[in-house]
Amino acid sequence: LYTAARRKYVWVHADMDKAAFLHPDILRYEGLFDGFLFASRRSLEAAAEKYPQLRARSYVVPNRIDSEKIFAMSEEAPGIFLPEDGLPRLLTAANVREEKNHLRQVEVMRRLFDEGLRFHWINVGSLANAPLVSRLREAVRSAGLEEYFHLCGAMENPYAVMRRADAVCVLSDHESWSMVITEALALGVPVIATRTSGALEQVQDGATGLLCGFSAGEIAETLRRFFATGIPGGKAAEQS
């Protein structure tokens, strides 16, 4: 608000209708901004439905990535030990926060292990939320998944791990446009994602990935399908 810029835009990198926190200045001073930039069309439409005054001055500008840099980094050695027992490897790259649903991952994994399925779930991202991380570690212990559910913390280069994953799982409650999805698809790794506003535009269901509902049951069913049949052109399909 106090910069000398002739044009001022708000870059909205969240679903305004769902985000847990929305800075009050965004709406209080919305008349002082030249426009609002959203990462996806669905995110814009949802915001405009809740805040109609934004519609006439809102635009879509999807996130961009440096594909060449990501490819180069993906060819480096992983910075962590990766299981080499032949079991599938899922990757979730997300800071441990409530809306990212790591606890739901554990519930999904427990259900599938009870059915006899075995796989590794590698998690890369900040562990700064100590209370939630403590709950997550306890849930993993209670489910007997310590050897299969891996909390690796933040990494400077997650792409070397991503490239070696059978699928990347993005199971957020809401996501206006997932950089992780864009990066995984750039590396040719299939994506399993909840039907957030961003994922609905980023993932071709059944072609570049699989879309699923938000409940543990729906996620588990989608993973069953992935392990059984893979995704056309995806790694699991190639191995079957």
Backbone hydrogen bonds in HBPLUS format (Angstrom, degrees):
<---DONOR---> <-ACCEPTOR-->    atom                        ^
c    i                          cat <-CA-CA->   ^        H-A-AA   ^      H-
h    n   atom  resd res      DA  || num        DHA   H-A  angle D-A-AA Bond
n    s   type  num  typ     dist DA aas  dist angle  dist       angle   num
A0034-ASP N   A0008-LYS O   2.63 MM  26  5.43 156.2  1.68 156.8 165.5     1
A0010-VAL N   A0035-GLY O   3.02 MM  25  6.49 159.3  2.07 149.8 154.3     2
A0037-LEU N   A0010-VAL O   2.77 MM  27  6.03 169.3  1.78 161.5 164.9     3
A0012-VAL N   A0037-LEU O   2.76 MM  25  5.82 163.5  1.79 160.7 166.6     4
A0018-LYS N   A0015-ASP O   2.94 MM   3  5.37 156.6  1.99 114.1 121.7     5
A0019-ALA N   A0015-ASP O   2.79 MM   4  5.64 153.4  1.86 172.1 178.3     6
A0026-ILE N   A0023-HIS O   3.07 MM   3  5.86 153.7  2.14 123.9 129.9     7
A0028-ARG N   A0024-PRO O   2.94 MM   4  6.00 162.6  1.98 155.8 160.7     8
A0029-TYR N   A0025-ASP O   3.02 MM   4  5.61 161.0  2.06 136.5 139.5     9
A0030-GLU N   A0027-LEU O   3.38 MM   3  4.81 173.2  2.38  98.7  98.7    10
A0032-LEU N   A0029-TYR O   2.87 MM   3  5.55 160.2  1.91 123.5 129.9    11
A0033-PHE N   A0030-GLU O   3.26 MM   3  5.51 161.2  2.29 107.3 112.9    12
A0036-PHE N   A0057-ARG O   2.84 MM  21  6.24 150.2  1.93 151.8 158.8    13
A0059-TYR N   A0036-PHE O   2.84 MM  23  6.25 155.0  1.90 164.8 171.6    14
A0038-PHE N   A0059-TYR O   2.74 MM  21  6.07 170.4  1.75 165.4 168.1    15
A0061-VAL N   A0038-PHE O   2.75 MM  23  5.92 164.8  1.78 164.6 169.3    16
A0044-LEU N   A0040-SER O   3.10 MM   4  6.39 156.5  2.16 146.3 152.6    17
A0045-GLU N   A0041-ARG O   2.92 MM   4  6.19 166.5  1.94 155.4 158.6    18
A0046-ALA N   A0042-ARG O   3.00 MM   4  6.14 159.1  2.05 147.1 152.2    19
A0047-ALA N   A0043-SER O   3.08 MM   4  6.23 157.8  2.13 145.9 151.9    20
A0048-ALA N   A0044-LEU O   2.86 MM   4  6.08 161.0  1.90 156.5 162.1    21
A0049-GLU N   A0045-GLU O   2.97 MM   4  6.11 141.7  2.12 140.4 150.1    22
A0050-LYS N   A0046-ALA O   3.26 MM   4  6.49 150.8  2.35 140.2 146.8    23
A0051-TYR N   A0047-ALA O   2.68 MM   4  5.81 156.5  1.74 152.5 160.9    24
A0054-LEU N   A0051-TYR O   3.00 MM   3  5.99 172.9  2.01 134.7 136.9    25
A0055-ARG N   A0052-PRO O   3.22 MM   3  5.63 152.2  2.30 113.1 119.8    26
A0057-ARG N   A0054-LEU O   3.07 MM   3  5.67 149.2  2.17 118.1 127.1    27
A0058-SER N   A0055-ARG O   3.34 MM   3  5.37 157.7  2.40 118.3 113.6    28
A0070-ILE N   A0066-ASP O   3.06 MM   4  6.33 161.0  2.09 155.5 161.5    29
A0071-PHE N   A0067-SER O   2.87 MM   4  6.09 164.9  1.90 157.9 161.3    30
A0072-ALA N   A0068-GLU O   3.05 MM   4  6.23 164.5  2.08 146.6 150.8    31
A0073-MET N   A0069-LYS O   2.91 MM   4  6.14 163.2  1.94 152.3 156.8    32
A0074-SER N   A0070-ILE O   2.88 MM   4  6.01 147.2  1.99 146.9 156.3    33
A0075-GLU N   A0072-ALA O   3.25 MM   3  5.49 147.7  2.36 102.7 111.6    34
A0076-GLU N   A0073-MET O   3.16 MM   3  5.50 161.5  2.20 109.4 115.1    35
A0120-HIS N   A0088-PRO O   2.89 MM  32  6.21 172.6  1.90 163.0 164.8    36
A0166-ASP N   A0089-ARG O   2.77 MM  77  5.40 156.4  1.82 149.9 158.2    37
A0090-LEU N   A0120-HIS O   2.83 MM  30  6.13 172.1  1.83 159.2 161.1    38
A0122-ILE N   A0090-LEU O   2.77 MM  32  6.00 170.0  1.78 161.7 158.3    39
A0091-LEU N   A0167-ALA O   3.02 MM  76  6.42 150.7  2.11 152.0 160.8    40
A0169-CYS N   A0091-LEU O   2.77 MM  78  5.98 160.3  1.81 153.2 160.1    41
A0092-THR N   A0122-ILE O   2.87 MM  30  6.29 156.7  1.92 163.7 170.5    42
A0124-VAL N   A0092-THR O   2.90 MM  32  6.30 160.7  1.94 155.4 161.9    43
A0094-ALA N   A0124-VAL O   2.84 MM  30  6.24 128.7  2.11 152.4 166.2    44
A0097-ARG N   A0095-ASN O   2.88 MM   2  5.89 102.5  2.50 118.6 103.0    45
A0096-VAL N   A0126-SER O   3.01 MM  30  6.13 174.3  2.01 163.9 162.7    46
A0100-LYS N   A0097-ARG O   3.02 MM   3  5.48 155.4  2.08 115.7 123.5    47
A0101-ASN N   A0098-GLU O   3.16 MM   3  5.72 160.2  2.20 116.2 121.9    48
A0173-ASP N   A0099-GLU O   2.87 MM  74  5.32 150.1  1.96 153.6 161.8    49
A0105-GLN N   A0101-ASN O   3.14 MM   4  6.49 142.9  2.28 138.3 148.3    50
A0105-GLN N   A0102-HIS O   3.06 MM   3  4.93 119.5  2.44  90.7 106.2    51
A0106-VAL N   A0102-HIS O   3.19 MM   4  6.62 152.3  2.27 148.3 153.7    52
A0107-GLU N   A0103-LEU O   3.21 MM   4  6.58 155.4  2.27 144.3 150.3    53
A0108-VAL N   A0104-ARG O   2.90 MM   4  6.17 160.4  1.94 153.1 158.3    54
A0109-MET N   A0105-GLN O   2.82 MM   4  6.06 165.7  1.84 156.6 160.6    55
A0110-ARG N   A0106-VAL O   2.86 MM   4  6.04 157.8  1.91 149.2 155.3    56
A0111-ARG N   A0107-GLU O   3.07 MM   4  6.30 161.6  2.11 148.5 152.7    57
A0112-LEU N   A0108-VAL O   3.08 MM   4  6.39 162.9  2.11 153.4 157.6    58
A0113-PHE N   A0109-MET O   2.86 MM   4  6.03 155.3  1.92 152.3 159.5    59
A0114-ASP N   A0110-ARG O   2.96 MM   4  6.12 150.1  2.05 147.0 154.7    60
A0115-GLU N   A0112-LEU O   3.09 MM   3  5.08 137.6  2.28  94.2 106.3    61
A0117-LEU N   A0112-LEU O   3.04 MM   5  5.47 148.9  2.14 155.9 146.3    62
A0116-GLY N   A0113-PHE O   2.94 MM   3  4.96 156.7  1.99 103.1 110.7    63
A0121-TRP N   A0148-TYR O   2.82 MM  27  6.17 167.8  1.83 163.8 165.7    64
A0150-HIS N   A0121-TRP O   2.86 MM  29  6.10 167.6  1.87 157.2 161.5    65
A0123-ASN N   A0150-HIS O   2.76 MM  27  5.81 147.8  1.87 158.7 168.4    66
A0152-CYS N   A0123-ASN O   2.86 MM  29  5.83 167.9  1.87 165.7 169.7    67
A0125-GLY N   A0153-GLY O   2.93 MM  28  4.85 153.7  2.00  99.1 105.1    68
A0130-ALA N   A0128-ALA O   2.89 MM   2  5.54 122.7  2.22 112.3  95.4    69
A0133-VAL N   A0129-ASN O   2.90 MM   4  6.08 161.1  1.93 160.0 166.3    70
A0134-SER N   A0130-ALA O   2.91 MM   4  6.05 156.3  1.96 152.7 158.6    71
A0135-ARG N   A0131-PRO O   3.08 MM   4  6.39 156.9  2.14 144.5 150.1    72
A0136-LEU N   A0132-LEU O   2.85 MM   4  6.08 153.2  1.92 147.3 155.5    73
A0137-ARG N   A0133-VAL O   2.85 MM   4  6.12 161.9  1.88 153.5 157.2    74
A0138-GLU N   A0134-SER O   3.06 MM   4  6.24 157.6  2.11 146.3 152.5    75
A0139-ALA N   A0135-ARG O   2.92 MM   4  6.15 151.7  2.00 144.9 152.8    76
A0140-VAL N   A0136-LEU O   2.96 MM   4  6.24 154.9  2.02 150.4 157.0    77
A0141-ARG N   A0137-ARG O   2.96 MM   4  6.24 158.4  2.01 147.1 152.8    78
A0142-SER N   A0138-GLU O   2.86 MM   4  6.05 165.3  1.88 151.6 155.8    79
A0143-ALA N   A0139-ALA O   3.03 MM   4  6.14 144.7  2.16 140.8 149.5    80
A0145-LEU N   A0140-VAL O   3.02 MM   5  5.31 172.8  2.03 157.3 156.0    81
A0144-GLY N   A0141-ARG O   2.97 MM   3  5.04 152.7  2.05 103.3 112.2    82
A0148-TYR N   A0145-LEU O   2.88 MM   3  5.29 158.2  1.93 118.6 126.0    83
A0149-PHE N   A0145-LEU O   2.87 MM   4  5.71 156.8  1.93 176.7 171.8    84
A0161-VAL N   A0158-PRO O   3.16 MM   3  5.42 129.3  2.44 100.8 113.4    85
A0162-MET N   A0158-PRO O   2.87 MM   4  6.13 159.7  1.91 149.3 156.2    86
A0163-ARG N   A0159-TYR O   2.92 MM   4  5.94 162.0  1.95 145.2 148.3    87
A0164-ARG N   A0161-VAL O   3.03 MM   3  5.30 134.1  2.24 103.7 116.3    88
A0165-ALA N   A0162-MET O   3.10 MM   3  5.21 165.8  2.12 109.9 113.1    89
A0168-VAL N   A0190-PRO O   2.96 MM  22  6.39 159.6  2.00 156.0 162.0    90
A0192-ILE N   A0168-VAL O   2.86 MM  24  6.17 161.6  1.89 152.5 156.6    91
A0170-VAL N   A0192-ILE O   2.90 MM  22  6.30 155.7  1.96 150.8 158.8    92
A0194-THR N   A0170-VAL O   3.11 MM  24  6.67 150.4  2.21 152.1 156.0    93
A0198-GLY N   A0175-GLU O   2.90 MM  23  5.76 153.2  1.97 168.4 160.6    94
A0182-THR N   A0178-SER O   3.25 MM   4  6.59 165.4  2.27 147.3 150.4    95
A0183-GLU N   A0179-MET O   2.86 MM   4  6.09 159.8  1.90 153.7 159.3    96
A0184-ALA N   A0180-VAL O   2.87 MM   4  6.02 163.2  1.90 151.8 156.3    97
A0185-LEU N   A0181-ILE O   2.97 MM   4  6.14 170.0  1.98 157.4 159.8    98
A0186-ALA N   A0182-THR O   3.02 MM   4  6.16 146.5  2.14 139.8 149.3    99
A0187-LEU N   A0183-GLU O   3.15 MM   4  6.44 137.8  2.34 140.9 151.2   100
A0187-LEU N   A0184-ALA O   3.05 MM   3  5.17 129.6  2.32  97.8 111.2   101
A0189-VAL N   A0184-ALA O   2.94 MM   5  5.17 164.1  1.97 150.1 145.0   102
A0188-GLY N   A0185-LEU O   3.04 MM   3  4.85 155.3  2.10  97.9 105.4   103
A0191-VAL N   A0208-THR O   3.33 MM  17  6.72 153.9  2.40 134.3 141.1   104
A0210-LEU N   A0191-VAL O   2.80 MM  19  6.36 148.6  1.89 153.5 164.0   105
A0193-ALA N   A0210-LEU O   2.98 MM  17  6.45 156.2  2.04 159.3 167.0   106
A0212-CYS N   A0193-ALA O   2.91 MM  19  6.14 144.6  2.04 145.3 150.2   107
A0196-THR N   A0194-THR O   2.75 MM   2  5.71 138.0  1.92 109.7  95.9   108
A0195-ARG N   A0212-CYS O   3.07 MM  17  5.97 131.2  2.32 173.5 170.2   109
A0200-LEU N   A0196-THR O   3.06 MM   4  6.16 158.8  2.11 155.7 159.8   110
A0201-GLU N   A0198-GLY O   2.95 MM   3  5.43 143.3  2.08 111.4 121.9   111
A0202-GLN N   A0198-GLY O   2.94 MM   4  6.13 139.6  2.11 145.6 158.0   112
A0203-VAL N   A0199-ALA O   2.94 MM   4  5.56 173.9  1.94 149.8 150.3   113
A0207-ALA N   A0204-GLN O   2.85 MM   3  5.32 163.1  1.88 137.2 139.8   114
A0208-THR N   A0204-GLN O   2.99 MM   4  5.23 147.7  2.09 136.3 146.5   115
A0206-GLY N   A0209-GLY O   2.62 MM   3  5.55 154.0  1.68 164.7 171.7   116
A0219-ILE N   A0215-SER O   3.01 MM   4  6.25 162.0  2.04 154.7 159.8   117
A0220-ALA N   A0216-ALA O   2.90 MM   4  5.99 161.9  1.93 147.6 153.2   118
A0221-GLU N   A0217-GLY O   3.02 MM   4  6.18 158.0  2.07 144.3 149.9   119
A0222-THR N   A0218-GLU O   3.11 MM   4  6.30 153.3  2.19 142.1 148.8   120
A0223-LEU N   A0219-ILE O   2.97 MM   4  6.29 155.9  2.03 152.2 158.8   121
A0224-ARG N   A0220-ALA O   2.91 MM   4  6.19 153.3  1.98 149.6 157.4   122
A0225-ARG N   A0221-GLU O   3.08 MM   4  6.34 158.7  2.13 144.5 149.5   123
A0226-PHE N   A0222-THR O   2.93 MM   4  6.23 152.5  2.01 144.7 152.8   124
A0227-PHE N   A0223-LEU O   2.87 MM   4  6.09 168.8  1.88 156.9 158.5   125
A0228-ALA N   A0224-ARG O   2.95 MM   4  6.08 146.3  2.06 145.2 155.0   126
A0229-THR N   A0225-ARG O   2.90 MM   4  5.91 165.1  1.93 152.8 156.0   127
A0230-GLY N   A0226-PHE O   2.69 MM   4  4.37 137.1  1.87 120.4 132.1   128
A0234-GLY N   A0231-ILE O   2.56 MM   3  4.88 162.3  1.59 145.1 146.6   129
A0238-GLU N   A0234-GLY O   3.11 MM   4  6.39 150.9  2.19 145.7 154.0   130
A0239-GLN N   A0235-LYS O   3.04 MM   4  6.32 144.3  2.17 148.3 157.6   131
A0240-SER N   A0236-ALA O   3.16 MM   4  6.30 126.9  2.45 139.2 152.0   132
A0240-SER N   A0237-ALA O   3.29 MM   3  5.25 141.2  2.45  95.3 105.8   133
